[in-house]
Amino acid sequence: ELEQDVADLVWDHCAKDDSFSLVVADFETWTPPEGTSFDTVWADTWLVDNSLTTKEYKTLITNKYSEYTTNIGFWGGY
């Protein structure tokens, strides 16, 4: 999540265990720590301020996170 206010709003309502963490950072520029892996990476982002096409954006995010997971999803199914 990019906004701390949003993280603060939802954190208490999230199901958590030792494998769950919430990162407050820019999804497009954040790099996971070495050795990190995820069950799923979910791209819930807005393209309003992005000059990339939907296809270009999906390729960029897939390439960025594919070494950390084999399951990458995108909001709206694009």
N, C-alpha and C positions, 0 to 999 in steps of 0.2 A: 504494500500500500504506500502510495506517495505522501498522503497527508496524515500527520500525526493525529489531528482531530478525528478523522475517520477511524483510525486504529483504536483510539481511546473509546470511541462510541461503540464499536463492535466487539472489542477484545473480551469483555466479561461474558459475552453471549456465545463465544466460540467453544466448541468441544475441544478439549486439549488433553494431550498426554505427552510423554517424553519425546515423541517423534514430531510434535507439532511446534512450529515457530511462526511468528509474524515478523516480517521484515518491513521496516519503514524506509523506503528508498525508491528511487526512480527505476521502474522495471526495465526501461530501455537502456539505462547506462550502468546499473548495478551488476557486478560480477560476483557470483557465488564463491565462497571460500573454497580453496583446493580440497578435493576429496568429498565435496558435497554431492548428494544425489537426491532426487525428488521422485515421489510416486507420480505426480502430475504437476505440470506447469500450466497455469490458466491465464491467458492474456485477456484481461478485462480492461482494455485501454480505449481511449478515444483518438481517432485520427484527425480530428478537427484542426489541430495545430501541427500536423505532420504533412510534409510535402510528398510523402511516398504514396503510391497507390496501395489499395488493400492487398493485392497480390505481393507487391514488393515488401510491404510491412510483414506479412505472414512469413515470407521467406527469410527476412532479417531475423525475426524472433525465433523461428525454427532453427536457423543456423546457430544463433547465440546460445540457446538452451538445450540443443539436442545432445550435447555431451553429458548433461545432467539427468536426462529422463528420456524415455521413449514414448511418453504420453503427453502431448502438447495440445491444448485446446484453445479455441478463440471465441470470445463473446460474439453472439450473433451467427456463429457457424461459418464465418468467412475463413 
